[in-house]
Amino acid sequence: MSFYFKLLSYQGRDVEVVLSNGEVIAGVLLSVGFSYVVVQALSVPGYGGTEDVLIRSRVIVYVRVL
């Protein structure tokens, strides 16, 4: 629960989200829910431009605020 409230205070900031499979998604933290976060990714492998990525909380290892 404290993870949720802490992330709420960082909405709109640049973050790196590290997932349990080792993947790192960097971008702007757009939205935070109890079971997910939404990041506007700076670059998504295989895609051009920015992309809004919904990430489930259970696969997040940690979030680094840049």
C-alpha atoms as an extended CHARMM CRD file, in Angstrom:
* protein
*
        66  EXT
         1         1  MET       CA              0.0000000000        0.0000000000        0.0000000000  PROA      1               0.0000000000
         2         2  SER       CA              2.8050000000        2.4450000000        0.8130000000  PROA      2               0.0000000000
         3         3  PHE       CA              4.3070000000        1.6150000000       -2.6040000000  PROA      3               0.0000000000
         4         4  TYR       CA              1.0960000000        2.9210000000       -4.2050000000  PROA      4               0.0000000000
         5         5  PHE       CA              1.0550000000        6.1710000000       -2.2260000000  PROA      5               0.0000000000
         6         6  LYS       CA              4.7640000000        6.7990000000       -2.8150000000  PROA      6               0.0000000000
         7         7  LEU       CA              4.3430000000        6.3440000000       -6.5820000000  PROA      7               0.0000000000
         8         8  LEU       CA              1.3770000000        8.7420000000       -6.6060000000  PROA      8               0.0000000000
         9         9  SER       CA              3.7090000000       11.5140000000       -5.4710000000  PROA      9               0.0000000000
        10        10  TYR       CA              5.9380000000       10.8810000000       -8.5190000000  PROA      10              0.0000000000
        11        11  GLN       CA              3.2900000000       11.1670000000      -11.2610000000  PROA      11              0.0000000000
        12        12  GLY       CA              4.5930000000       13.2160000000      -14.1640000000  PROA      12              0.0000000000
        13        13  ARG       CA              8.2430000000       12.4770000000      -13.3470000000  PROA      13              0.0000000000
        14        14  ASP       CA             10.7690000000       10.4950000000      -15.3790000000  PROA      14              0.0000000000
        15        15  VAL       CA             11.1200000000        6.9220000000      -14.0940000000  PROA      15              0.0000000000
        16        16  GLU       CA             12.6660000000        3.5790000000      -14.9210000000  PROA      16              0.0000000000
        17        17  VAL       CA             10.4990000000        0.5800000000      -14.0650000000  PROA      17              0.0000000000
        18        18  VAL       CA             12.4450000000       -2.6480000000      -13.5750000000  PROA      18              0.0000000000
        19        19  LEU       CA             10.3950000000       -5.7960000000      -14.1980000000  PROA      19              0.0000000000
        20        20  SER       CA             10.8230000000       -9.2910000000      -12.7710000000  PROA      20              0.0000000000
        21        21  ASN       CA             12.0740000000      -10.5810000000      -16.1440000000  PROA      21              0.0000000000
        22        22  GLY       CA             14.9310000000       -8.0210000000      -16.1200000000  PROA      22              0.0000000000
        23        23  GLU       CA             13.3600000000       -5.6740000000      -18.6610000000  PROA      23              0.0000000000
        24        24  VAL       CA             13.5810000000       -1.9370000000      -17.9470000000  PROA      24              0.0000000000
        25        25  ILE       CA             10.9350000000        0.4900000000      -19.1950000000  PROA      25              0.0000000000
        26        26  ALA       CA             11.9450000000        4.1550000000      -19.0430000000  PROA      26              0.0000000000
        27        27  GLY       CA              9.5590000000        7.0460000000      -19.4570000000  PROA      27              0.0000000000
        28        28  VAL       CA              7.1290000000        9.4010000000      -17.7570000000  PROA      28              0.0000000000
        29        29  LEU       CA              4.8960000000        8.0350000000      -14.9920000000  PROA      29              0.0000000000
        30        30  LEU       CA              1.3910000000        8.9150000000      -16.2080000000  PROA      30              0.0000000000
        31        31  SER       CA             -0.9430000000        7.0380000000      -13.8880000000  PROA      31              0.0000000000
        32        32  VAL       CA             -0.8490000000        4.8880000000      -10.7630000000  PROA      32              0.0000000000
        33        33  GLY       CA             -3.5100000000        2.3840000000       -9.7030000000  PROA      33              0.0000000000
        34        34  PHE       CA             -3.5570000000       -0.2030000000       -6.9170000000  PROA      34              0.0000000000
        35        35  SER       CA             -2.6130000000       -3.0010000000       -9.3330000000  PROA      35              0.0000000000
        36        36  TYR       CA             -0.8710000000       -1.1680000000      -12.1900000000  PROA      36              0.0000000000
        37        37  VAL       CA              1.1570000000        1.8240000000      -13.3560000000  PROA      37              0.0000000000
        38        38  VAL       CA              1.0620000000        3.4960000000      -16.7650000000  PROA      38              0.0000000000
        39        39  VAL       CA              4.3180000000        4.7930000000      -18.2170000000  PROA      39              0.0000000000
        40        40  GLN       CA              4.6790000000        6.7970000000      -21.4240000000  PROA      40              0.0000000000
        41        41  ALA       CA              7.7590000000        4.9590000000      -22.6550000000  PROA      41              0.0000000000
        42        42  LEU       CA             10.5790000000        6.9360000000      -24.1960000000  PROA      42              0.0000000000
        43        43  SER       CA             11.3410000000        4.0180000000      -26.4760000000  PROA      43              0.0000000000
        44        44  VAL       CA              9.7490000000        0.6050000000      -26.7550000000  PROA      44              0.0000000000
        45        45  PRO       CA             11.8000000000       -2.0660000000      -28.5300000000  PROA      45              0.0000000000
        46        46  GLY       CA             10.2030000000       -2.8550000000      -31.8830000000  PROA      46              0.0000000000
        47        47  TYR       CA              8.0390000000        0.2650000000      -31.9490000000  PROA      47              0.0000000000
        48        48  GLY       CA              8.6270000000        3.8040000000      -33.1610000000  PROA      48              0.0000000000
        49        49  GLY       CA              7.9530000000        6.8950000000      -31.0730000000  PROA      49              0.0000000000
        50        50  THR       CA              6.4140000000        6.9360000000      -27.6160000000  PROA      50              0.0000000000
        51        51  GLU       CA              3.9550000000        4.3700000000      -26.3310000000  PROA      51              0.0000000000
        52        52  ASP       CA              1.7660000000        4.2390000000      -23.2060000000  PROA      52              0.0000000000
        53        53  VAL       CA              2.6100000000        1.0040000000      -21.4000000000  PROA      53              0.0000000000
        54        54  LEU       CA              0.3950000000       -0.4980000000      -18.6790000000  PROA      54              0.0000000000
        55        55  ILE       CA              2.4720000000       -2.4930000000      -16.1930000000  PROA      55              0.0000000000
        56        56  ARG       CA              0.9430000000       -4.7830000000      -13.5530000000  PROA      56              0.0000000000
        57        57  SER       CA              2.2540000000       -4.1990000000      -10.0260000000  PROA      57              0.0000000000
        58        58  ARG       CA              3.0210000000       -7.8880000000       -9.4750000000  PROA      58              0.0000000000
        59        59  VAL       CA              5.7810000000       -7.8450000000      -12.1420000000  PROA      59              0.0000000000
        60        60  ILE       CA              7.4700000000       -4.6560000000      -10.8860000000  PROA      60              0.0000000000
        61        61  VAL       CA             10.6720000000       -5.2610000000       -8.9380000000  PROA      61              0.0000000000
        62        62  TYR       CA             11.3620000000       -1.5770000000       -8.2990000000  PROA      62              0.0000000000
        63        63  VAL       CA             10.8870000000        1.9110000000       -9.7230000000  PROA      63              0.0000000000
        64        64  ARG       CA             13.8250000000        4.2850000000      -10.0860000000  PROA      64              0.0000000000
        65        65  VAL       CA             12.9050000000        7.9850000000      -10.1690000000  PROA      65              0.0000000000
        66        66  LEU       CA             15.2390000000        9.9360000000      -12.4630000000  PROA      66              0.0000000000
